């Protein structure tokens, strides 16, 4: 078990969400650049690292679990309104109160993302998840603020969300060391996460620009995100 993994996963999510109190109006353009970068990086590591590794297990059902992860993310977004890929739909959350559907679906999503970290490509996955959680947590903080929750409650809920991916990692690590034969199921768990990543990354890339058009800054962010993933891929081969 590598405890260094917890640090970027927790703090990226927590500070990404807490920054809503510092950058309420000036974060829009920068957030879209972060989204474009993280979407390209997630898509690249999924195609270059995660999918080949999942199929190396020779489990013929991996594709089924990839489809299940993709569809599961669609179901989660019925409750989260797309917060996990950094979008806030202002018209949906006008009434005060606790958005339980968004919080539960986001926590479940983050927990599942942490489970494959007990296996290979930890550095790429940790970096990708941490990047992806910055705009997601910022969007979550925005929703909580729109729902008129007190600042203390918002910070507490951001801590809960930030702990979910480390919790998924620790749970997966614990199960793999205490339950015999669990290793063979990691390819299927990875398949679910691959499906989630494919949905999120492609959604980010299509929705991070108005009218689905890329300007030069966002194109550069996408190229940098893809380039970093390619560099790590060629460095390992």
Residue pairs with C-beta under 8 A, 6 or more apart in sequence:
1 170
1 173
2 122
5 117
5 122
5 126
5 166
5 169
6 166
6 169
8 126
8 127
8 130
9 114
9 126
9 129
9 130
9 133
9 162
9 165
9 166
9 169
10 162
10 163
10 165
10 166
11 162
12 130
12 131
12 133
12 134
12 137
13 110
13 130
13 133
13 134
13 136
13 137
13 158
13 161
13 162
13 165
14 137
14 158
14 159
14 162
15 134
15 137
16 133
16 134
16 135
16 136
16 137
16 138
16 141
17 137
17 138
17 140
17 141
17 154
17 158
17 161
17 162
18 141
18 155
18 158
19 27
19 138
19 141
20 27
20 138
20 141
20 142
20 145
20 154
21 141
21 151
23 30
27 138
31 86
31 135
31 138
32 208
32 209
32 218
33 217
33 218
33 221
34 86
34 131
34 134
34 135
34 221
35 85
35 86
35 135
35 204
35 208
36 204
36 205
36 208
36 209
36 214
36 218
36 221
36 222
36 225
37 131
37 221
37 222
37 224
37 225
38 128
38 131
38 132
38 134
38 135
38 204
38 225
39 85
39 200
39 201
39 202
39 203
39 204
39 205
39 208
39 222
39 225
40 201
40 205
40 221
40 222
40 223
40 224
40 225
40 226
40 229
41 127
41 128
41 131
41 225
41 226
41 228
41 229
42 128
42 131
42 132
42 197
42 200
42 201
42 204
43 197
43 198
43 201
43 202
43 205
43 226
44 225
44 226
44 228
44 229
44 230
45 121
45 124
45 125
45 128
45 197
45 229
45 232
46 194
46 197
46 198
46 201
48 229
48 230
48 233
49 121
49 124
49 229
49 233
50 116
50 121
50 125
50 190
50 193
50 194
50 197
51 66
51 194
53 119
53 120
53 121
53 187
53 190
54 62
54 66
54 187
54 190
54 191
54 194
55 62
55 187
57 184
57 186
57 187
59 184
59 187
59 188
61 188
61 191
62 187
62 188
62 190
62 191
63 191
64 191
65 187
65 188
65 189
65 191
65 192
65 195
66 191
66 192
66 194
66 195
66 198
67 195
68 191
68 192
68 195
69 191
69 192
69 193
69 194
69 195
69 196
69 198
69 199
70 195
70 196
70 198
70 199
71 195
72 192
72 195
72 196
73 84
73 109
73 195
73 196
73 199
73 200
74 199
76 84
76 105
76 108
76 109
77 84
77 105
79 101
79 102
79 104
79 105
80 101
80 102
80 105
80 106
80 109
81 87
81 88
81 89
81 92
81 93
81 102
81 143
82 89
82 203
83 102
83 106
83 136
83 139
83 140
83 143
84 105
84 106
84 109
84 136
84 139
84 200
85 132
85 135
85 136
85 200
85 203
85 204
85 207
86 135
86 136
86 138
86 139
86 204
86 208
87 139
87 207
88 139
88 142
88 143
88 146
90 146
93 99
93 143
93 146
93 147
94 146
95 147
96 147
96 148
97 147
97 148
98 147
98 149
99 143
99 144
99 147
102 140
102 143
103 140
103 157
103 160
103 161
106 136
106 140
106 161
106 164
107 160
107 161
107 164
108 164
109 196
110 133
110 161
110 164
110 165
110 168
111 164
111 165
111 167
111 168
111 171
112 168
112 189
112 192
112 193
112 196
113 129
113 165
113 168
113 193
113 196
114 129
114 164
114 165
114 166
114 167
114 168
114 169
114 170
114 171
114 172
115 168
115 169
115 171
115 172
115 189
115 193
116 125
116 172
116 186
116 189
116 190
116 193
117 125
117 126
117 129
117 165
117 168
117 169
117 172
118 169
118 172
118 173
118 176
118 186
119 186
119 190
123 232
124 229
124 232
128 197
129 165
132 200
133 162
133 165
137 158
137 161
137 162
140 157
140 158
140 161
141 154
141 158
144 153
144 154
144 157
144 158
145 154
149 157
172 186
172 189
175 182
176 182
176 183
176 186
205 222
206 212
208 218
209 215
209 218
214 222
